[in-house]
Amino acid sequence: AGLFDDSKKNSNQDEGGFDAIGIFRNPWDRYRSTYERELDIHCGLSPSGREKKQRQQRGWLEIQDQCLTNNTLLSWVAQNFTQLGKRREKQYGGILRPNYFIRMLNGINEEEKLNEIMTRDHLEQAKKIVSKFRMLLVVEEEDKEYNEAIIQQYFGLDDDRNKNAMPLGSMKQVSNNDLKSHERYKEIRNWTEVYKETFDALNELDIELYDYIEELVTTRRKDGSV
């Protein structure tokens, strides 16, 4: 995630007038969650708008059920993720392609570059980029209060002017993964786990980058920087 601010009111900002903020998630957890979200959209599971009307049609539940059966993660991989469709692939690029973090940080996430293979040169460039981020956070941080404190400090939510602001810890966490409430969710999770070993092999560079980010976050935490 990135935040760009041209106000230059903060002395920590680059000469160009912006700060970069990075919030990273374990590569496998991000990948699995993204697949589940895209499966939800592909099979029309979310109870809203057009999908809600379709649910009322005779046989819709059977259609939905068959859609889930036909769209395992392994089948998507085998068909090179054509199930995403051109519109979503154009919007979101290689969200389910190998080494997504490195691809994104190197600016190689456009539709026409999705088949480009990431190399160790791309990994080293990604490391240089994230090391310049003004603030780095990892979703899996065990001390959730630490993440909240850093965010509040960075945005000035802990000063007197914002003393009446709602604490981040009291805000409700909301997921856009509606698949979690589906009756077949455990089954879907099980068939996704079958791909984990292959995922690790294909995403070695992203996993190494994530390990680097975790080390960087730990170092910054120890020396008192963000």
Contacts in CASP RR format, 6 or more apart in sequence:
PFRMAT RR
TARGET T0000
AUTHOR 0000-0000-0000
METHOD contacts of the structure
MODEL  1
AGLFDDSKKNSNQDEGGFDAIGIFRNPWDRYRSTYERELDIHCGLSPSGR
EKKQRQQRGWLEIQDQCLTNNTLLSWVAQNFTQLGKRREKQYGGILRPNY
FIRMLNGINEEEKLNEIMTRDHLEQAKKIVSKFRMLLVVEEEDKEYNEAI
IQQYFGLDDDRNKNAMPLGSMKQVSNNDLKSHERYKEIRNWTEVYKETFD
ALNELDIELYDYIEELVTTRRKDGSV
1 21 0 8 1.000
1 22 0 8 1.000
1 23 0 8 1.000
2 20 0 8 1.000
2 21 0 8 1.000
2 22 0 8 1.000
3 18 0 8 1.000
3 19 0 8 1.000
3 20 0 8 1.000
3 21 0 8 1.000
4 18 0 8 1.000
4 19 0 8 1.000
4 20 0 8 1.000
5 13 0 8 1.000
5 17 0 8 1.000
5 18 0 8 1.000
5 19 0 8 1.000
6 16 0 8 1.000
6 17 0 8 1.000
6 18 0 8 1.000
7 17 0 8 1.000
8 16 0 8 1.000
8 17 0 8 1.000
10 19 0 8 1.000
12 19 0 8 1.000
12 134 0 8 1.000
13 19 0 8 1.000
13 134 0 8 1.000
19 134 0 8 1.000
19 135 0 8 1.000
20 132 0 8 1.000
20 133 0 8 1.000
20 134 0 8 1.000
21 133 0 8 1.000
21 134 0 8 1.000
21 135 0 8 1.000
21 136 0 8 1.000
21 137 0 8 1.000
21 154 0 8 1.000
22 130 0 8 1.000
22 133 0 8 1.000
22 135 0 8 1.000
22 136 0 8 1.000
22 137 0 8 1.000
23 136 0 8 1.000
23 137 0 8 1.000
23 138 0 8 1.000
23 139 0 8 1.000
24 101 0 8 1.000
24 136 0 8 1.000
24 137 0 8 1.000
24 138 0 8 1.000
24 139 0 8 1.000
24 210 0 8 1.000
24 213 0 8 1.000
25 33 0 8 1.000
25 138 0 8 1.000
25 139 0 8 1.000
25 140 0 8 1.000
26 138 0 8 1.000
26 139 0 8 1.000
26 140 0 8 1.000
26 210 0 8 1.000
27 100 0 8 1.000
27 101 0 8 1.000
27 203 0 8 1.000
27 206 0 8 1.000
27 207 0 8 1.000
27 210 0 8 1.000
28 196 0 8 1.000
28 199 0 8 1.000
28 200 0 8 1.000
28 203 0 8 1.000
29 139 0 8 1.000
29 140 0 8 1.000
30 100 0 8 1.000
31 96 0 8 1.000
31 100 0 8 1.000
31 199 0 8 1.000
31 203 0 8 1.000
32 189 0 8 1.000
32 192 0 8 1.000
33 177 0 8 1.000
34 95 0 8 1.000
34 96 0 8 1.000
35 73 0 8 1.000
35 76 0 8 1.000
35 96 0 8 1.000
35 192 0 8 1.000
36 177 0 8 1.000
36 179 0 8 1.000
36 180 0 8 1.000
36 188 0 8 1.000
36 192 0 8 1.000
37 176 0 8 1.000
37 177 0 8 1.000
37 179 0 8 1.000
38 83 0 8 1.000
38 84 0 8 1.000
38 88 0 8 1.000
38 95 0 8 1.000
38 96 0 8 1.000
39 45 0 8 1.000
39 68 0 8 1.000
39 71 0 8 1.000
39 179 0 8 1.000
39 188 0 8 1.000
40 46 0 8 1.000
40 177 0 8 1.000
40 178 0 8 1.000
40 179 0 8 1.000
40 182 0 8 1.000
41 88 0 8 1.000
42 67 0 8 1.000
42 71 0 8 1.000
42 83 0 8 1.000
42 84 0 8 1.000
43 64 0 8 1.000
43 67 0 8 1.000
43 68 0 8 1.000
43 71 0 8 1.000
44 51 0 8 1.000
44 54 0 8 1.000
44 64 0 8 1.000
44 67 0 8 1.000
45 51 0 8 1.000
45 64 0 8 1.000
45 178 0 8 1.000
45 179 0 8 1.000
45 182 0 8 1.000
46 178 0 8 1.000
47 55 0 8 1.000
47 178 0 8 1.000
54 60 0 8 1.000
55 61 0 8 1.000
55 64 0 8 1.000
65 184 0 8 1.000
68 184 0 8 1.000
68 188 0 8 1.000
71 83 0 8 1.000
72 191 0 8 1.000
72 192 0 8 1.000
73 191 0 8 1.000
73 192 0 8 1.000
73 194 0 8 1.000
73 195 0 8 1.000
74 191 0 8 1.000
74 194 0 8 1.000
74 195 0 8 1.000
76 83 0 8 1.000
76 96 0 8 1.000
77 195 0 8 1.000
77 198 0 8 1.000
81 89 0 8 1.000
81 96 0 8 1.000
81 97 0 8 1.000
84 92 0 8 1.000
84 95 0 8 1.000
84 96 0 8 1.000
86 111 0 8 1.000
89 111 0 8 1.000
89 114 0 8 1.000
90 111 0 8 1.000
93 109 0 8 1.000
93 110 0 8 1.000
93 111 0 8 1.000
93 114 0 8 1.000
94 100 0 8 1.000
94 103 0 8 1.000
94 109 0 8 1.000
94 114 0 8 1.000
97 103 0 8 1.000
97 114 0 8 1.000
98 118 0 8 1.000
98 202 0 8 1.000
98 203 0 8 1.000
98 206 0 8 1.000
99 118 0 8 1.000
99 122 0 8 1.000
99 202 0 8 1.000
99 203 0 8 1.000
99 205 0 8 1.000
99 206 0 8 1.000
100 109 0 8 1.000
100 206 0 8 1.000
101 126 0 8 1.000
101 206 0 8 1.000
101 209 0 8 1.000
101 210 0 8 1.000
102 118 0 8 1.000
102 122 0 8 1.000
102 123 0 8 1.000
102 126 0 8 1.000
102 205 0 8 1.000
102 206 0 8 1.000
102 209 0 8 1.000
103 109 0 8 1.000
103 116 0 8 1.000
103 118 0 8 1.000
103 122 0 8 1.000
105 125 0 8 1.000
105 126 0 8 1.000
105 129 0 8 1.000
105 130 0 8 1.000
106 118 0 8 1.000
106 122 0 8 1.000
106 125 0 8 1.000
106 126 0 8 1.000
106 129 0 8 1.000
108 116 0 8 1.000
108 118 0 8 1.000
108 122 0 8 1.000
118 205 0 8 1.000
119 205 0 8 1.000
120 205 0 8 1.000
122 205 0 8 1.000
123 205 0 8 1.000
123 208 0 8 1.000
123 209 0 8 1.000
126 209 0 8 1.000
127 209 0 8 1.000
127 212 0 8 1.000
130 136 0 8 1.000
130 209 0 8 1.000
130 212 0 8 1.000
130 213 0 8 1.000
130 216 0 8 1.000
131 216 0 8 1.000
134 226 0 8 1.000
135 150 0 8 1.000
135 154 0 8 1.000
135 226 0 8 1.000
136 213 0 8 1.000
136 216 0 8 1.000
136 217 0 8 1.000
136 220 0 8 1.000
136 226 0 8 1.000
137 147 0 8 1.000
137 150 0 8 1.000
137 151 0 8 1.000
137 217 0 8 1.000
138 210 0 8 1.000
138 213 0 8 1.000
138 214 0 8 1.000
138 217 0 8 1.000
141 147 0 8 1.000
141 217 0 8 1.000
144 169 0 8 1.000
146 221 0 8 1.000
148 167 0 8 1.000
148 168 0 8 1.000
148 169 0 8 1.000
149 158 0 8 1.000
150 226 0 8 1.000
151 157 0 8 1.000
151 168 0 8 1.000
152 158 0 8 1.000
152 167 0 8 1.000
152 168 0 8 1.000
153 226 0 8 1.000
154 226 0 8 1.000
156 162 0 8 1.000
157 165 0 8 1.000
157 168 0 8 1.000
179 185 0 8 1.000
179 188 0 8 1.000
182 188 0 8 1.000
200 207 0 8 1.000
220 226 0 8 1.000
END
